Amino acid sequence: MLKPGAGLRGRWGFFSLVLIYASLVLACLGSLWWDDDLSLGRNPWDNLVKTAHDFARPSFLDAWWGNTQLTYTNDEGQVLRVENRQQVERDYLWGLLRATWTTLKIATLGSLLGALMALPLAVLTARNLHAPRSLSRLAKWALDITRSIHTLVFGLVLVGIVGLGPTAGILAIALHSMGTYGKLFAESIESLDMAAVEAVRSVGASPAQVFFHAVWPTVLPQFVSSHLYVWEFNIRDSTILGLIGAGGLGLLITEATSLFQWGRLATVLMAIVLMVSAFDAMSRRIRQALL
């Protein structure tokens, strides 16, 4: 009798999966072609060159080299206002710094809340800890549902419940991350050497004592590594929550794109890249220290 999943193992099983994947890709391309959705629009290359030219000069450069007497006039040549671009851009950079801090707060607190909510659910879903089947199924369903719903969808719902601001973003990050954390934490627990767990159980330890004395010390480094990974992802993910009113860098992205200010969008994107890169370097050092 074939074991479950045996048909997907080996060379022919892998080849079958490749054929299924190739068929899916061809079906997607065929559907787009049939619906005439593969068009690149009008003058795509001209639009690309113009956009690239605007991106090539990020707006933050005006903080030092901008025109201090930039004059705006109407069609008749009448002066409407005179603007100091250096001062305007310096004020914008301060706003960008505050928005970056808001985004970091949303990602940090949302990630922590998601991890805390996921931990008991991960313990219930880990198959090797043999939690009651009814509780295990409920916990797994909760994790699957929250992992399936995008952060942006949670944000749209929560903005209607708690209003505009970072709180909606924090809760949206937490609910979606809970599903991811729960899956990663459960897999870490399932990779345990059960001999140590059974040894603690054999002396009459309660489930809580088994967890904190046999499970927790072993899986803690993997939990920290998983937390850093999801936290880093949430920093990127939280930048789009400003699109729905959660504040942070997403709000500046919305403003720049709606006004076609590609220079300012380039500045915001550079801030995001620097923030994520700095966090990635920090988390890599922490993960190396845990090895």
LUMGUFI-817776 format. One record per residue (C-alpha): residue in one letter; residue number from 0; x, y, z. Coordinates in nm, 4 decimals. Layout:
N
+------+-----+----------+----------+----------+
! code ! pos !        x !        y !        z !
+------+-----+----------+----------+----------+
!    A ! NUM !        X !        Y !        Z !
...
+------+-----+----------+----------+----------+
This chain:
291
+------+-----+----------+----------+----------+
! code ! pos !        x !        y !        z !
+------+-----+----------+----------+----------+
!    M !   0 !   0.0000 !   0.0000 !   0.0000 !
!    L !   1 !   0.1335 !   0.3435 !  -0.0912 !
!    K !   2 !   0.1920 !   0.5834 !   0.1932 !
!    P !   3 !   0.0172 !   0.9249 !   0.1787 !
!    G !   4 !   0.2166 !   1.1554 !  -0.0438 !
!    A !   5 !   0.4292 !   0.8736 !  -0.1856 !
!    G !   6 !   0.3157 !   0.9592 !  -0.5394 !
!    L !   7 !   0.4766 !   1.3037 !  -0.5092 !
!    R !   8 !   0.8168 !   1.1700 !  -0.4097 !
!    G !   9 !   1.1058 !   1.0825 !  -0.6353 !
!    R !  10 !   1.1981 !   1.2034 !  -0.9811 !
!    W !  11 !   0.8624 !   1.1334 !  -1.1451 !
!    G !  12 !   0.6759 !   1.2993 !  -0.8638 !
!    F !  13 !   0.8862 !   1.6119 !  -0.9003 !
!    F !  14 !   0.8376 !   1.6046 !  -1.2779 !
!    S !  15 !   0.4610 !   1.5825 !  -1.2270 !
!    L !  16 !   0.4677 !   1.8886 !  -1.0000 !
!    V !  17 !   0.6700 !   2.0795 !  -1.2605 !
!    L !  18 !   0.4125 !   1.9917 !  -1.5275 !
!    I !  19 !   0.1291 !   2.1089 !  -1.3022 !
!    Y !  20 !   0.3119 !   2.4356 !  -1.2341 !
!    A !  21 !   0.3872 !   2.4881 !  -1.6050 !
!    S !  22 !   0.0225 !   2.4243 !  -1.6893 !
!    L !  23 !  -0.0839 !   2.6842 !  -1.4321 !
!    V !  24 !   0.1576 !   2.9425 !  -1.5772 !
!    L !  25 !   0.0324 !   2.8767 !  -1.9309 !
!    A !  26 !  -0.3276 !   2.9009 !  -1.8132 !
!    C !  27 !  -0.2579 !   3.2380 !  -1.6497 !
!    L !  28 !  -0.0852 !   3.3726 !  -1.9623 !
!    G !  29 !  -0.3601 !   3.2369 !  -2.1870 !
!    S !  30 !  -0.6285 !   3.3976 !  -1.9728 !
!    L !  31 !  -0.4536 !   3.7357 !  -1.9828 !
!    W !  32 !  -0.4102 !   3.7106 !  -2.3603 !
!    W !  33 !  -0.7724 !   3.6076 !  -2.4122 !
!    D !  34 !  -0.8966 !   3.9018 !  -2.2021 !
!    D !  35 !  -0.6558 !   4.1377 !  -2.3830 !
!    D !  36 !  -0.4932 !   4.2357 !  -2.0526 !
!    L !  37 !  -0.1312 !   4.2049 !  -2.1667 !
!    S !  38 !  -0.1200 !   4.5577 !  -2.3087 !
!    L !  39 !   0.1500 !   4.7940 !  -2.1783 !
!    G !  40 !  -0.0593 !   5.1006 !  -2.2467 !
!    R !  41 !   0.0248 !   5.4009 !  -2.4620 !
!    N !  42 !   0.3844 !   5.5160 !  -2.5021 !
!    P !  43 !   0.5256 !   5.2876 !  -2.2293 !
!    W !  44 !   0.8889 !   5.3635 !  -2.3147 !
!    D !  45 !   0.8389 !   5.7404 !  -2.3119 !
!    N !  46 !   0.6606 !   5.7141 !  -1.9783 !
!    L !  47 !   0.9377 !   5.4922 !  -1.8439 !
!    V !  48 !   1.2117 !   5.7382 !  -1.9471 !
!    K !  49 !   1.0252 !   6.0337 !  -1.7948 !
!    T !  50 !   0.9593 !   5.8514 !  -1.4688 !
!    A !  51 !   1.3198 !   5.7293 !  -1.4472 !
!    H !  52 !   1.4410 !   6.0859 !  -1.5035 !
!    D !  53 !   1.2245 !   6.2128 !  -1.2158 !
!    F !  54 !   1.3385 !   5.9300 !  -0.9881 !
!    A !  55 !   1.7031 !   6.0071 !  -1.0689 !
!    R !  56 !   1.6808 !   6.3296 !  -0.8675 !
!    P !  57 !   1.5365 !   6.2526 !  -0.5234 !
!    S !  58 !   1.3732 !   6.5524 !  -0.3602 !
!    F !  59 !   1.5993 !   6.5461 !  -0.0525 !
!    L !  60 !   1.8758 !   6.7001 !  -0.2643 !
!    D !  61 !   1.6770 !   7.0246 !  -0.2608 !
!    A !  62 !   1.7422 !   7.0516 !   0.1125 !
!    W !  63 !   2.0959 !   7.1624 !   0.0236 !
!    W !  64 !   2.0918 !   7.2593 !  -0.3430 !
!    G !  65 !   1.7334 !   7.3698 !  -0.4018 !
!    N !  66 !   1.6338 !   7.7110 !  -0.5387 !
!    T !  67 !   1.5925 !   7.9571 !  -0.2505 !
!    Q !  68 !   1.3865 !   8.1932 !  -0.4676 !
!    L !  69 !   1.1643 !   7.9579 !  -0.6677 !
!    T !  70 !   0.8927 !   8.1718 !  -0.8282 !
!    Y !  71 !   0.5483 !   8.0447 !  -0.9267 !
!    T !  72 !   0.3542 !   8.2473 !  -1.1833 !
!    N !  73 !   0.0199 !   8.2159 !  -1.3623 !
!    D !  74 !  -0.0370 !   8.2157 !  -1.7382 !
!    E !  75 !  -0.0264 !   8.5950 !  -1.7471 !
!    G !  76 !   0.3114 !   8.6041 !  -1.5765 !
!    Q !  77 !   0.1765 !   8.7329 !  -1.2459 !
!    V !  78 !   0.3792 !   8.6140 !  -0.9476 !
!    L !  79 !   0.1720 !   8.3876 !  -0.7260 !
!    R !  80 !   0.4316 !   8.3044 !  -0.4617 !
!    V !  81 !   0.8040 !   8.2765 !  -0.4011 !
!    E !  82 !   0.9258 !   7.9602 !  -0.2314 !
!    N !  83 !   1.2491 !   7.8623 !  -0.0598 !
!    R !  84 !   1.2905 !   7.5042 !  -0.1778 !
!    Q !  85 !   1.5670 !   7.4325 !   0.0704 !
!    Q !  86 !   1.3505 !   7.5212 !   0.3690 !
!    V !  87 !   1.0465 !   7.3411 !   0.2267 !
!    E !  88 !   1.2428 !   7.0221 !   0.1712 !
!    R !  89 !   1.4057 !   7.0359 !   0.5162 !
!    D !  90 !   1.0588 !   7.0561 !   0.6703 !
!    Y !  91 !   0.9567 !   6.7608 !   0.4552 !
!    L !  92 !   1.2560 !   6.5589 !   0.5755 !
!    W !  93 !   1.1549 !   6.6186 !   0.9364 !
!    G !  94 !   0.8075 !   6.4929 !   0.8481 !
!    L !  95 !   0.9677 !   6.1917 !   0.6784 !
!    L !  96 !   1.1636 !   6.1168 !   0.9958 !
!    R !  97 !   0.8452 !   6.1285 !   1.2054 !
!    A !  98 !   0.6644 !   5.9055 !   0.9545 !
!    T !  99 !   0.9528 !   5.6557 !   0.9640 !
!    W ! 100 !   0.9279 !   5.6418 !   1.3436 !
!    T ! 101 !   0.5514 !   5.5848 !   1.3183 !
!    T ! 102 !   0.6031 !   5.2996 !   1.0725 !
!    L ! 103 !   0.8632 !   5.1420 !   1.3011 !
!    K ! 104 !   0.6254 !   5.1682 !   1.5980 !
!    I ! 105 !   0.3440 !   5.0010 !   1.4036 !
!    A ! 106 !   0.5673 !   4.7147 !   1.2894 !
!    T ! 107 !   0.7329 !   4.6642 !   1.6293 !
!    L ! 108 !   0.4229 !   4.6660 !   1.8475 !
!    G ! 109 !   0.2162 !   4.4743 !   1.5930 !
!    S ! 110 !   0.4823 !   4.2050 !   1.5634 !
!    L ! 111 !   0.5161 !   4.1677 !   1.9395 !
!    L ! 112 !   0.1398 !   4.1464 !   1.9895 !
!    G ! 113 !   0.1101 !   3.8924 !   1.7087 !
!    A ! 114 !   0.3846 !   3.6751 !   1.8582 !
!    L ! 115 !   0.2266 !   3.6814 !   2.2032 !
!    M ! 116 !  -0.1155 !   3.5840 !   2.0654 !
!    A ! 117 !   0.0347 !   3.3094 !   1.8481 !
!    L ! 118 !   0.2363 !   3.1345 !   2.1200 !
!    P ! 119 !  -0.0487 !   2.9546 !   2.3014 !
!    L ! 120 !  -0.2079 !   2.8636 !   1.9678 !
!    A ! 121 !   0.1220 !   2.7197 !   1.8449 !
!    V ! 122 !   0.1474 !   2.5042 !   2.1564 !
!    L ! 123 !  -0.2019 !   2.3703 !   2.0896 !
!    T ! 124 !  -0.1345 !   2.2948 !   1.7214 !
!    A ! 125 !   0.2059 !   2.1292 !   1.7680 !
!    R ! 126 !   0.1294 !   1.7621 !   1.7051 !
!    N ! 127 !   0.4024 !   1.6250 !   1.9281 !
!    L ! 128 !   0.2595 !   1.7945 !   2.2413 !
!    H ! 129 !  -0.0717 !   1.6066 !   2.1984 !
!    A ! 130 !  -0.3120 !   1.8852 !   2.2959 !
!    P ! 131 !  -0.6858 !   1.7983 !   2.3028 !
!    R ! 132 !  -0.8004 !   1.7468 !   1.9442 !
!    S ! 133 !  -1.0893 !   1.9960 !   1.9644 !
!    L ! 134 !  -0.8637 !   2.2733 !   2.0948 !
!    S ! 135 !  -0.5938 !   2.1843 !   1.8429 !
!    R ! 136 !  -0.8378 !   2.2123 !   1.5527 !
!    L ! 137 !  -0.9771 !   2.5452 !   1.6722 !
!    A ! 138 !  -0.6256 !   2.6851 !   1.7136 !
!    K ! 139 !  -0.5228 !   2.5647 !   1.3678 !
!    W ! 140 !  -0.8322 !   2.7176 !   1.2075 !
!    A ! 141 !  -0.7629 !   3.0491 !   1.3807 !
!    L ! 142 !  -0.4034 !   3.0517 !   1.2555 !
!    D ! 143 !  -0.5020 !   2.9497 !   0.9018 !
!    I ! 144 !  -0.7701 !   3.2198 !   0.8808 !
!    T ! 145 !  -0.5514 !   3.5033 !   1.0085 !
!    R ! 146 !  -0.2629 !   3.3966 !   0.7862 !
!    S ! 147 !  -0.4905 !   3.3866 !   0.4809 !
!    I ! 148 !  -0.6260 !   3.7426 !   0.5193 !
!    H ! 149 !  -0.3896 !   4.0169 !   0.4035 !
!    T ! 150 !  -0.2764 !   4.2877 !   0.6429 !
!    L ! 151 !  -0.4365 !   4.5526 !   0.4236 !
!    V ! 152 !  -0.7779 !   4.3847 !   0.4533 !
!    F ! 153 !  -0.7464 !   4.3707 !   0.8312 !
!    G ! 154 !  -0.6451 !   4.7369 !   0.8239 !
!    L ! 155 !  -0.9492 !   4.8397 !   0.6204 !
!    V ! 156 !  -1.1805 !   4.6680 !   0.8682 !
!    L ! 157 !  -0.9998 !   4.7990 !   1.1764 !
!    V ! 158 !  -0.9917 !   5.1582 !   1.0537 !
!    G ! 159 !  -1.3710 !   5.1412 !   1.0474 !
!    I ! 160 !  -1.3723 !   5.0025 !   1.4037 !
!    V ! 161 !  -1.1021 !   5.1977 !   1.5904 !
!    G ! 162 !  -1.0636 !   5.4927 !   1.3524 !
!    L ! 163 !  -0.7669 !   5.6377 !   1.1677 !
!    G ! 164 !  -0.4214 !   5.6213 !   1.3198 !
!    P ! 165 !  -0.1455 !   5.3803 !   1.4216 !
!    T ! 166 !  -0.3697 !   5.1657 !   1.6448 !
!    A ! 167 !  -0.5483 !   5.0204 !   1.3427 !
!    G ! 168 !  -0.2115 !   4.9461 !   1.1822 !
!    I ! 169 !  -0.0763 !   4.7767 !   1.4937 !
!    L ! 170 !  -0.3816 !   4.5517 !   1.5247 !
!    A ! 171 !  -0.3770 !   4.4698 !   1.1517 !
!    I ! 172 !  -0.0105 !   4.3689 !   1.1679 !
!    A ! 173 !  -0.0758 !   4.1643 !   1.4828 !
!    L ! 174 !  -0.3722 !   3.9697 !   1.3441 !
!    H ! 175 !  -0.2038 !   3.8754 !   1.0176 !
!    S ! 176 !   0.1310 !   3.8014 !   1.1857 !
!    M ! 177 !  -0.0370 !   3.5798 !   1.4415 !
!    G ! 178 !  -0.1016 !   3.3196 !   1.1719 !
!    T ! 179 !   0.2570 !   3.3305 !   1.0468 !
!    Y ! 180 !   0.4068 !   3.3215 !   1.3950 !
!    G ! 181 !   0.1815 !   3.0335 !   1.4950 !
!    K ! 182 !   0.2926 !   2.8227 !   1.1997 !
!    L ! 183 !   0.6633 !   2.8946 !   1.2534 !
!    F ! 184 !   0.6441 !   2.8412 !   1.6295 !
!    A ! 185 !   0.4530 !   2.5135 !   1.5895 !
!    E ! 186 !   0.7092 !   2.3832 !   1.3393 !
!    S ! 187 !   0.9892 !   2.4709 !   1.5828 !
!    I ! 188 !   0.8136 !   2.2792 !   1.8595 !
!    E ! 189 !   0.7533 !   1.9804 !   1.6330 !
!    S ! 190 !   1.1267 !   1.9589 !   1.5569 !
!    L ! 191 !   1.2036 !   1.8997 !   1.9256 !
!    D ! 192 !   1.3801 !   1.5936 !   2.0562 !
!    M ! 193 !   1.0889 !   1.4412 !   2.2471 !
!    A ! 194 !   1.3138 !   1.2389 !   2.4771 !
!    A ! 195 !   1.3725 !   1.5423 !   2.6989 !
!    V ! 196 !   1.0021 !   1.6273 !   2.6991 !
!    E ! 197 !   0.9043 !   1.2727 !   2.7967 !
!    A ! 198 !   1.1676 !   1.2704 !   3.0696 !
!    V ! 199 !   1.0080 !   1.5765 !   3.2322 !
!    R ! 200 !   0.6590 !   1.4285 !   3.1902 !
!    S ! 201 !   0.7689 !   1.1009 !   3.3506 !
!    V ! 202 !   0.8375 !   1.2735 !   3.6827 !
!    G ! 203 !   0.4773 !   1.3980 !   3.6999 !
!    A ! 204 !   0.5264 !   1.7522 !   3.5689 !
!    S ! 205 !   0.2167 !   1.9509 !   3.4708 !
!    P ! 206 !   0.1705 !   2.0648 !   3.1081 !
!    A ! 207 !   0.2897 !   2.4138 !   3.2035 !
!    Q ! 208 !   0.6000 !   2.2725 !   3.3721 !
!    V ! 209 !   0.6705 !   2.0541 !   3.0693 !
!    F ! 210 !   0.6509 !   2.3580 !   2.8428 !
!    F ! 211 !   0.8683 !   2.5893 !   3.0498 !
!    H ! 212 !   1.1289 !   2.3309 !   3.1518 !
!    A ! 213 !   1.1595 !   2.1070 !   2.8435 !
!    V ! 214 !   1.0121 !   2.2941 !   2.5474 !
!    W ! 215 !   1.0805 !   2.6636 !   2.6021 !
!    P ! 216 !   1.4600 !   2.6538 !   2.6603 !
!    T ! 217 !   1.5115 !   2.4461 !   2.3460 !
!    V ! 218 !   1.2894 !   2.6383 !   2.1057 !
!    L ! 219 !   1.3696 !   2.9904 !   2.2324 !
!    P ! 220 !   1.6533 !   3.0546 !   1.9808 !
!    Q ! 221 !   1.4278 !   2.9432 !   1.6931 !
!    F ! 222 !   1.1448 !   3.1589 !   1.8285 !
!    V ! 223 !   1.3718 !   3.4634 !   1.8387 !
!    S ! 224 !   1.4941 !   3.3958 !   1.4853 !
!    S ! 225 !   1.1361 !   3.3592 !   1.3600 !
!    H ! 226 !   1.0340 !   3.6767 !   1.5417 !
!    L ! 227 !   1.3149 !   3.8748 !   1.3801 !
!    Y ! 228 !   1.2209 !   3.7421 !   1.0358 !
!    V ! 229 !   0.8519 !   3.8311 !   1.0680 !
!    W ! 230 !   0.9358 !   4.1642 !   1.2330 !
!    E ! 231 !   1.1561 !   4.2555 !   0.9360 !
!    F ! 232 !   0.8774 !   4.1589 !   0.6952 !
!    N ! 233 !   0.6277 !   4.3669 !   0.8920 !
!    I ! 234 !   0.8479 !   4.6745 !   0.8672 !
!    R ! 235 !   0.8100 !   4.6512 !   0.4906 !
!    D ! 236 !   0.4432 !   4.5560 !   0.5127 !
!    S ! 237 !   0.3538 !   4.8417 !   0.7474 !
!    T ! 238 !   0.4679 !   5.0999 !   0.4930 !
!    I ! 239 !   0.1531 !   5.0347 !   0.2875 !
!    L ! 240 !  -0.0877 !   5.0737 !   0.5800 !
!    G ! 241 !  -0.0712 !   5.4508 !   0.5395 !
!    L ! 242 !  -0.2724 !   5.3985 !   0.2211 !
!    I ! 243 !  -0.5767 !   5.3285 !   0.4394 !
!    G ! 244 !  -0.5130 !   5.5923 !   0.7035 !
!    A ! 245 !  -0.2866 !   5.4155 !   0.9530 !
!    G ! 246 !  -0.0177 !   5.6830 !   0.9156 !
!    G ! 247 !   0.3539 !   5.6429 !   0.8664 !
!    L ! 248 !   0.5434 !   5.6217 !   0.5412 !
!    G ! 249 !   0.2454 !   5.4867 !   0.3510 !
!    L ! 250 !   0.0731 !   5.8241 !   0.3870 !
!    L ! 251 !   0.3712 !   5.9977 !   0.2261 !
!    I ! 252 !   0.3737 !   5.7384 !  -0.0529 !
!    T ! 253 !   0.0061 !   5.8092 !  -0.1194 !
!    E ! 254 !   0.0640 !   6.1838 !  -0.1308 !
!    A ! 255 !   0.3641 !   6.1541 !  -0.3633 !
!    T ! 256 !   0.1952 !   5.9176 !  -0.6091 !
!    S ! 257 !  -0.1326 !   6.1102 !  -0.6189 !
!    L ! 258 !   0.0565 !   6.4298 !  -0.7053 !
!    F ! 259 !   0.3047 !   6.2549 !  -0.9396 !
!    Q ! 260 !   0.5936 !   6.3775 !  -0.7234 !
!    W ! 261 !   0.8375 !   6.1064 !  -0.8238 !
!    G ! 262 !   1.1327 !   6.2875 !  -0.6686 !
!    R ! 263 !   0.9656 !   6.2800 !  -0.3283 !
!    L ! 264 !   0.8582 !   5.9204 !  -0.3815 !
!    A ! 265 !   1.2235 !   5.8355 !  -0.4508 !
!    T ! 266 !   1.3169 !   6.0003 !  -0.1196 !
!    V ! 267 !   1.0536 !   5.7984 !   0.0702 !
!    L ! 268 !   1.1605 !   5.4739 !  -0.0964 !
!    M ! 269 !   1.5235 !   5.5420 !  -0.0083 !
!    A ! 270 !   1.4194 !   5.5903 !   0.3557 !
!    I ! 271 !   1.2383 !   5.2550 !   0.3466 !
!    V ! 272 !   1.5391 !   5.0780 !   0.1931 !
!    L ! 273 !   1.7752 !   5.2272 !   0.4536 !
!    M ! 274 !   1.5445 !   5.1325 !   0.7411 !
!    V ! 275 !   1.4968 !   4.7747 !   0.6214 !
!    S ! 276 !   1.8678 !   4.7321 !   0.5447 !
!    A ! 277 !   1.9659 !   4.8578 !   0.8900 !
!    F ! 278 !   1.7193 !   4.6222 !   1.0557 !
!    D ! 279 !   1.8364 !   4.3316 !   0.8402 !
!    A ! 280 !   2.1976 !   4.3909 !   0.9443 !
!    M ! 281 !   2.0978 !   4.4086 !   1.3112 !
!    S ! 282 !   1.8814 !   4.0951 !   1.2976 !
!    R ! 283 !   2.1567 !   3.9027 !   1.1169 !
!    R ! 284 !   2.3978 !   3.9789 !   1.4000 !
!    I ! 285 !   2.1435 !   3.8692 !   1.6589 !
!    R ! 286 !   2.0738 !   3.5414 !   1.4750 !
!    Q ! 287 !   2.4479 !   3.4720 !   1.4495 !
!    A ! 288 !   2.4830 !   3.5298 !   1.8239 !
!    L ! 289 !   2.2092 !   3.2726 !   1.8902 !
!    L ! 290 !   2.3865 !   2.9967 !   1.6944 !
+------+-----+----------+----------+----------+
